Structure formats: C-alpha cells, structure tokens
Amino acid sequence: MSSSSPKIVIHWLEHSRAQRVVWLLEELGLPYEVKHYKRDPKTLLAPDELREVHPLGKSPVAVITDNGQTITVAESGAIVEFLIERYGSEQLSVPASSSDLGARADYLLWLHWAEGSGMFPLLLSMIFAQMPKQAPWLARPLVSAVASGVMSQFVLPRLKSNFAFIEQSLEGREFFAGGKLTGADIMMSFVAEGLEVAPVPSSKYPNITRWHAAVKERAAYKKAETTGGQNNLSVFMQ
C-alpha cells in the first residue's frame, strides 16, 4: 500500500463503466480529477479524443502519478484491482492471506465475472438493440428480424441465467463477498444497472434490486454521481 498521495485523473465517458471507478475512489477517500466525455448522439460511440489518452479510445482510463511515476491504466477491472491493491490494502478486498477461503473465492469470482460472463450477454443485448437503427434504411427490416431472432434464441436465455445466478448468490447476503463492501460489489454495480434496462422483469430478482438500492444509498456512491455523473443505460436499448 502506497503511503503517498497520488494524482489520479479519470477519463470518464457518459453512460459507461467509468462510473464505478469514481465510486471506488470515493470509497477509498482518494483525491482525483474527472475529465468528462460525451458519446456521439447518433452512434453512441466514444469521441476520437479519447484515443489521445489511450490507443483503444475507450473509457475508463486512469492516469496515475505516484512516487515520480506516471502510468496509464485502461479497463475498469484492471483499474479497480490496481487502486485497491495499491491504496486500499484490505479495506475493500478479501486478501489472499484471508483464512476465509470461501470469501476469498467469492471475491475473485465476482471481481472477474462482472466483466466476463456477466457482461457478455448484457453487452450483446445493447448491440442488437442498436443494430436496426444503425443499419441502412432498406436493410432495417432484415436486420431487425435477425437481431430479434438472436436476442430471443441466444441472448435472452443467457441474461435470465445470469441474473438468476446473481439472485441466488445474494440470498441472505448484504454484499457479494466477505460480509462487507469490496471491489466485487464495485464491479457488479454495472451489471445491476443493466438489469434496470434489460428485457427481463426486474421484479423476478428482488435480491439484486435490494442490493443495488442499498449501495446507491452509500455516501460515496452519491458523491460519485455528482463528480462523475449518472449512468442511463436505457440509451442503448432504445
């Protein structure tokens, strides 16, 4: 854990996974700066200027200056792990040294599941929702039919399976791992936001709804919404 106070700049894109990084920084009590970017209103893609920060041109990106070194870290999962390991110690993690092997396993599972199995069908649902609108006018009926077929046959069953898995895992639990807020909860917040706009009835997943409502009441979460912004994932489903 670093004893110095780092300079952290978060390149924050609206309606993106960057918001959970800002939330984490508030939980850690670290000073930071946010540089805001808007999506293209037609394509919903990130602006080209983000490529000046990182070759992928995506968000979030964290530029961190600490102990005379400046590094650029991309990918929300990598940023979350880096910040917790360097500045959070055991505050927001279940460390490898923990005697509770189950809690440690849960922590690692959700920390990585959020961007792997958890995100895949959610991202596909957003892509296929946009495909007809982005297609040439004459091709839209065909594209719409294909997208609808893929959604119903492939994406929707996986969304339901994923949310059922989360719902069962949160039964009787306040947090995802170790009985406390950890990076696993930070990472899973975007997936929970996805439930609010996904083509599945959120009423079937009361544990997810309960957990999400609780973390949104945290002071750090609310502060992050004022310095970053509020995600509105419905823009991807229209």
Order of alpha helices (4+ residues) and beta strands (2+ residues): beta-alpha-beta-beta-beta-alpha-alpha-alpha-alpha-alpha-alpha-alpha-alpha
